[in-house]
Amino acid sequence: MKKVIFVFSILFLVMGAFKASCFAQQYGYANNYTYDQQGTQNQYQNYRNASSQQEVVNPYQNMYINSNNTDRYIINPFGSIRWDDSVLEVIEKLKRMQGIENVKIGGKYPILYNQSPSAVLNTYFINNTKVVHYNFNPLTGKEGKITLRPYKNLIDARGNKKKYFDTGVVITASPIIIEGTPFELSASFISNKGVVINKSKNVYQDSTGYIYPLILSNIELTSKSNALKTTHNLIYQICRNKFPQIIEEELKWEPPSVDFKTGESIRPAIKPTVDISNNFDINIKDKAQSSFSFSYNEVNMGDFIPQYGLSMTYSKDRSYFEYLNKLYEDYVSNIEAQKYKSTPSLGSEI
């Protein structure tokens, strides 16, 4: 009799384990579960493991400054563009992308096929840093015009004083075709003095000798094409497959359920696809303070033609630009301190 009970106990345990395994596979709780060919579950698990690791003291040192970083949890900009690329490097990369027909500087300076990007950039900066002043001459009774270029000064990496302009520039490119949908790309560069310390390639010098220390701050892709009606979900799925952090955000939408038998919390299942409609926004970040946002809008007002809009933005947090500025301030402070280091101190005379 004891042997019979023992055999039935073993069978009961085996059947219970089998059912639990089937339940887990059905709802996505098994450890070896993958919902699609992209390995979404593995992406999520890897992201959780990476997120649980201790943060480095200075996240920018290894994650932002190194343009060859291949960590897939670090958010790099569109295509082969990297955060520390110079203006000319970004222009050259855009010109090599398939399908792009127009690349412009400042929205109105096109770079033609046989033109030098540096020459066009030079024209843009010289024209856009001029300030015209009008003054009335009481002797002649006429109004005069004076054109000036109000510059500032900074100290470069060699300790030399340089004239520079605190101005940025936007590079646009179109069309960027994604899943049959045309987008326009805008790459924004801002002025930052810290660039002269450790990123000399990002310092542009025009033909008159003035310099422009520039750093890439964000890249935005926008579209208002009617094709978005059928392609917006396909584009979002591409983003889900590229950025594991999106899965983390999606899981926050649905709180964990509770097993009615054990009372234990069960995390939501990772969905193979997510259908979005009307108004949808999601924003993610990495450990280096890079971010990516996806925003889709659909407006349908009765008899009016429906309007669609989608934007994807890659950005760097302002804290990084503050970090670069502080590098420059410390650099200048150290130069000043070293300048009088050998001079005898008169502190005793105080």
Rosetta blueprint (number, residue, H / E / L):
1 M L
2 K H
3 K H
4 V H
5 I H
6 F H
7 V H
8 F H
9 S H
10 I H
11 L H
12 F H
13 L H
14 V H
15 M H
16 G H
17 A H
18 F H
19 K H
20 A H
21 S H
22 C H
23 F H
24 A H
25 Q H
26 Q H
27 Y H
28 G L
29 Y L
30 A L
31 N L
32 N L
33 Y L
34 T L
35 Y L
36 D L
37 Q L
38 Q L
39 G L
40 T H
41 Q H
42 N H
43 Q H
44 Y H
45 Q H
46 N H
47 Y H
48 R H
49 N H
50 A H
51 S H
52 S H
53 Q L
54 Q L
55 E L
56 V L
57 V L
58 N L
59 P H
60 Y H
61 Q H
62 N H
63 M H
64 Y L
65 I L
66 N L
67 S L
68 N L
69 N L
70 T L
71 D L
72 R L
73 Y L
74 I L
75 I L
76 N L
77 P L
78 F L
79 G L
80 S L
81 I L
82 R L
83 W L
84 D L
85 D L
86 S L
87 V H
88 L H
89 E H
90 V H
91 I H
92 E H
93 K H
94 L H
95 K H
96 R H
97 M L
98 Q L
99 G L
100 I L
101 E L
102 N E
103 V E
104 K E
105 I E
106 G L
107 G L
108 K L
109 Y E
110 P E
111 I L
112 L L
113 Y L
114 N L
115 Q L
116 S L
117 P H
118 S H
119 A H
120 V H
121 L H
122 N H
123 T H
124 Y H
125 F H
126 I H
127 N H
128 N H
129 T L
130 K L
131 V E
132 V E
133 H E
134 Y E
135 N E
136 F E
137 N E
138 P L
139 L L
140 T L
141 G L
142 K E
143 E E
144 G E
145 K E
146 I E
147 T E
148 L E
149 R L
150 P L
151 Y L
152 K E
153 N E
154 L E
155 I E
156 D L
157 A L
158 R L
159 G L
160 N L
161 K E
162 K E
163 K E
164 Y E
165 F L
166 D L
167 T L
168 G L
169 V E
170 V E
171 I E
172 T E
173 A E
174 S E
175 P E
176 I E
177 I E
178 I E
179 E L
180 G L
181 T E
182 P E
183 F E
184 E E
185 L E
186 S E
187 A E
188 S E
189 F E
190 I E
191 S E
192 N L
193 K L
194 G L
195 V H
196 V H
197 I H
198 N H
199 K L
200 S H
201 K H
202 N H
203 V E
204 Y E
205 Q E
206 D L
207 S L
208 T L
209 G L
210 Y L
211 I E
212 Y E
213 P E
214 L E
215 I E
216 L E
217 S E
218 N E
219 I E
220 E E
221 L E
222 T E
223 S E
224 K L
225 S L
226 N L
227 A L
228 L H
229 K H
230 T H
231 T H
232 H H
233 N H
234 L H
235 I H
236 Y H
237 Q H
238 I H
239 C H
240 R H
241 N H
242 K H
243 F L
244 P H
245 Q H
246 I H
247 I H
248 E H
249 E H
250 E H
251 L H
252 K H
253 W H
254 E L
255 P L
256 P L
257 S E
258 V E
259 D L
260 F L
261 K L
262 T L
263 G L
264 E L
265 S E
266 I E
267 R L
268 P L
269 A L
270 I L
271 K L
272 P L
273 T L
274 V L
275 D L
276 I L
277 S L
278 N L
279 N L
280 F E
281 D E
282 I E
283 N E
284 I E
285 K E
286 D L
287 K L
288 A L
289 Q L
290 S E
291 S E
292 F E
293 S E
294 F E
295 S E
296 Y E
297 N E
298 E E
299 V E
300 N L
301 M L
302 G L
303 D L
304 F L
305 I L
306 P L
307 Q E
308 Y E
309 G E
310 L E
311 S E
312 M E
313 T E
314 Y E
315 S E
316 K E
317 D L
318 R H
319 S H
320 Y H
321 F H
322 E H
323 Y H
324 L H
325 N H
326 K H
327 L H
328 Y H
329 E H
330 D H
331 Y H
332 V H
333 S H
334 N H
335 I H
336 E H
337 A H
338 Q H
339 K H
340 Y L
341 K L
342 S L
343 T L
344 P L
345 S L
346 L L
347 G H
348 S H
349 E H
350 I L
